[in-house]
């Protein structure tokens, strides 16, 4: 039986069994697309799935990438308004300073 011992993964020879895909009697591994016990030729028909199942057994499966969410327009409007208010708090408009249009 294959097993993990600390950081090592030991793959041992297994007794021949019937392949879940083709029915052949052979040494099987749980590398089918959904973890099915399959023979080597069936495993090589979908090499990507076999590699992914192997990685899962090792504990090094690729994690799905998280899709970045775009902020909603309402969120952007709220943030924009908050920034305007903060700016006004830090730099209040001067009272009584009215532009004279260039006249003294």
CORCORLIN-V14101 format. One record per run of one state. SS is the DSSP state (hx for helix, st for strand, lp for the rest). FROM is the first residue (numbers start at 1). LEN is the number of residues. If there is no record, write none. Layout:
BEGIN
{{SS & FROM & LEN} {SS & FROM & LEN}}
END
This chain:
BEGIN
{{lp & 1 & 2} {st & 3 & 3} {lp & 6 & 2} {st & 8 & 3} {lp & 11 & 6} {st & 17 & 2} {lp & 19 & 6} {st & 25 & 2} {lp & 27 & 2} {st & 29 & 1} {lp & 30 & 8} {st & 38 & 1} {lp & 39 & 1} {hx & 40 & 6} {lp & 46 & 1} {hx & 47 & 12} {lp & 59 & 14} {hx & 73 & 18} {lp & 91 & 14}}
END
